């Protein structure tokens, strides 16, 4: 079953349209006969996505929907780089994305958002500009047949960080999405960037 598609407009200052994502999530959970606790967890995953979308939609538009097979869910967010994503904005995003240990990359959701931004600004062209110590990105890179090029996976990042002590493991322990989602994938499909949050109950 596929939920209704929520349109995500570029540069919209009134973010009321994001409430439709939560509505579709609730509706899909009820359709799949999730209990109250399960539906609450599914909604938390959608809320995490909604939290990072306003910034991403400054230079892209997109769509959101949920694929549901029994109690297995995939929350899809597809972003289309907009004509407003000029070379100057790309350069600024690249500087933020490749600055290594900067404050903007603190927390798992911030890392996921930076992975999305980095792919929006032209992954193929800029991947070699990432410094080697930009570990969260390198540690999560891999290949997923669904995507047309390399992708970033929370599961791969989690596996590489497993057993480590320190900031990276603390972030995973404290993250809502890292504790609830089975995986989060960020990849390129054609000219679009897609985020897929997977959860099976």
C-alpha positions as CSV (number, residue, x, y, z in Angstrom):
1,X,0.0,0.0,0.0
2,X,1.2,3.5,-0.8
3,X,0.0,6.5,1.0
4,X,-1.2,9.7,-0.7
5,X,1.7,11.8,-1.9
6,X,2.5,15.1,0.0
7,X,3.9,17.8,-2.2
8,X,6.8,19.7,-0.7
9,X,7.1,23.2,-2.3
10,X,10.4,25.1,-2.6
11,X,10.9,28.2,-0.4
12,X,7.4,28.2,1.2
13,X,7.6,30.2,4.4
14,X,4.3,28.9,5.8
15,X,5.2,25.3,6.7
16,X,1.7,24.2,7.5
17,X,1.9,21.8,4.5
18,X,4.3,19.7,6.6
19,X,1.4,18.7,8.8
20,X,0.1,16.6,6.0
21,X,3.2,14.4,6.4
22,X,2.2,13.6,9.9
23,X,-1.4,13.1,8.9
24,X,-0.5,10.6,6.2
25,X,1.8,8.8,8.6
26,X,-1.0,8.5,11.2
27,X,-3.4,7.4,8.5
28,X,-1.0,4.8,7.1
29,X,-0.3,3.4,10.6
30,X,-4.0,3.0,11.3
31,X,-4.5,1.3,7.9
32,X,-1.7,-1.2,8.8
33,X,-3.4,-1.9,12.2
34,X,-0.5,-0.6,14.3
35,X,-1.2,-0.3,18.0
36,X,-0.9,3.0,19.8
37,X,2.7,2.5,20.7
38,X,3.8,1.4,17.2
39,X,1.9,4.3,15.6
40,X,3.5,6.7,18.0
41,X,7.0,5.5,17.0
42,X,6.1,5.8,13.3
43,X,5.0,9.3,13.9
44,X,8.2,10.1,15.7
45,X,10.2,9.1,12.6
46,X,8.0,11.4,10.5
47,X,8.5,14.2,13.0
48,X,12.3,13.8,12.7
49,X,12.0,14.2,8.9
50,X,9.7,17.2,9.2
51,X,12.2,18.9,11.5
52,X,14.9,19.1,8.8
53,X,12.8,19.7,5.8
54,X,12.3,23.5,6.0
55,X,16.0,24.1,5.5
56,X,16.3,21.6,2.7
57,X,13.3,23.1,0.9
58,X,15.0,26.4,0.6
59,X,16.7,25.2,-2.6
60,X,14.6,22.2,-3.6
61,X,11.1,21.0,-3.9
62,X,9.9,17.4,-3.5
63,X,7.4,14.8,-2.4
64,X,6.8,12.6,0.6
65,X,4.9,9.3,0.8
66,X,4.9,6.0,2.7
67,X,5.2,2.5,1.3
68,X,3.6,-0.1,3.6
69,X,3.7,-3.9,3.3
70,X,2.0,-5.4,6.3
71,X,3.9,-3.8,9.3
72,X,7.0,-2.9,7.2
73,X,7.2,0.8,6.4
74,X,9.4,3.0,4.2
75,X,9.0,6.7,4.6
76,X,10.2,8.3,1.3
77,X,11.2,11.9,0.8
78,X,12.4,12.9,-2.7
79,X,14.0,16.2,-3.3
80,X,14.5,17.9,-6.7
81,X,17.4,20.5,-6.7
82,X,15.8,23.8,-7.8
83,X,17.1,26.4,-10.3
84,X,17.6,28.6,-7.2
85,X,20.5,26.4,-6.2
86,X,23.0,28.6,-7.8
87,X,26.8,28.0,-8.0
88,X,27.2,30.5,-5.1
89,X,24.8,28.6,-2.9
90,X,26.4,25.3,-3.9
91,X,29.8,26.7,-2.9
92,X,28.5,27.9,0.5
93,X,26.8,24.5,1.2
94,X,30.0,22.7,0.1
95,X,32.0,24.8,2.6
96,X,29.6,23.9,5.4
97,X,29.5,20.3,4.4
98,X,33.2,19.8,4.1
99,X,34.3,21.7,7.2
100,X,34.8,18.5,9.2
101,X,34.1,18.9,12.9
102,X,31.8,21.9,12.8
103,X,28.8,22.6,15.0
104,X,26.3,22.1,12.2
105,X,27.2,18.3,12.1
106,X,26.4,17.7,15.8
107,X,23.7,15.0,16.2
108,X,22.5,12.3,13.9
109,X,19.7,14.3,12.2
110,X,22.2,17.1,11.5
111,X,24.5,14.5,9.9
112,X,21.7,13.1,7.8
113,X,20.8,16.6,6.7
114,X,24.4,17.3,5.7
115,X,24.5,14.0,3.7
116,X,21.4,15.2,1.8
117,X,22.8,18.7,1.2
118,X,26.0,17.2,0.0
119,X,24.2,15.1,-2.6
120,X,22.0,18.0,-3.6
121,X,25.1,20.1,-4.4
122,X,26.4,17.5,-6.9
123,X,27.8,14.4,-5.2
124,X,29.7,13.0,-8.2
125,X,31.6,16.3,-8.7
126,X,32.3,17.1,-5.0
127,X,32.8,13.7,-3.3
128,X,36.6,14.0,-3.6
129,X,36.6,17.4,-1.8
130,X,35.5,15.9,1.5
131,X,38.4,15.7,4.0
132,X,39.4,12.3,5.2
133,X,38.4,13.2,8.7
134,X,34.8,13.8,7.7
135,X,34.2,10.4,9.2
136,X,30.4,10.3,9.6
137,X,30.0,10.6,5.8
138,X,32.8,8.2,4.9
139,X,31.7,5.7,7.6
140,X,28.1,5.6,6.2
141,X,29.0,5.3,2.5
142,X,28.1,2.1,0.6
143,X,26.1,0.8,-2.4
144,X,22.4,0.1,-2.5
145,X,21.0,-1.3,-5.8
146,X,18.0,1.0,-5.6
147,X,20.2,4.1,-6.1
148,X,22.1,5.1,-9.2
149,X,25.3,5.9,-7.3
150,X,26.9,5.4,-3.9
151,X,24.6,6.1,-0.9
152,X,24.8,6.9,2.8
153,X,23.3,4.6,5.3
154,X,22.6,5.0,9.0
155,X,22.9,1.2,9.3
156,X,26.4,1.3,7.8
157,X,27.4,4.2,10.0
158,X,26.0,2.4,13.1
159,X,27.9,-0.8,12.3
160,X,31.2,1.0,11.9
161,X,30.6,3.0,15.1
162,X,29.4,-0.1,17.1
163,X,31.5,-0.7,20.2
164,X,33.3,2.6,20.0
165,X,33.3,4.9,23.0
166,X,33.0,8.7,22.7
167,X,31.0,11.3,20.9
168,X,29.8,9.3,17.9
169,X,28.4,6.5,20.0
170,X,26.8,9.0,22.4
171,X,25.0,10.6,19.5
172,X,23.6,7.3,18.3
173,X,22.5,6.4,21.8
174,X,20.7,9.8,22.2
175,X,19.1,9.9,18.7
176,X,15.4,9.2,18.3
177,X,15.8,8.2,14.7
178,X,18.9,6.0,15.4
179,X,17.0,4.2,18.2
180,X,13.7,3.6,16.3
181,X,14.5,3.3,12.6
182,X,15.9,0.1,11.2
183,X,17.8,2.1,8.7
184,X,18.0,5.5,7.0
185,X,19.3,5.7,3.4
186,X,20.3,8.8,1.5
187,X,21.0,8.4,-2.2
188,X,20.7,9.7,-5.7
189,X,18.1,8.4,-8.1
190,X,18.6,10.1,-11.4
191,X,18.9,13.9,-10.7
192,X,16.9,13.6,-7.4
193,X,18.0,12.9,-3.9
194,X,16.0,10.5,-1.9
195,X,15.8,9.8,1.9
196,X,14.3,6.5,2.9
197,X,13.5,5.7,6.5
198,X,12.8,2.0,7.1
199,X,11.0,0.5,10.0
200,X,9.4,-2.9,10.5
201,X,7.2,-3.6,13.6
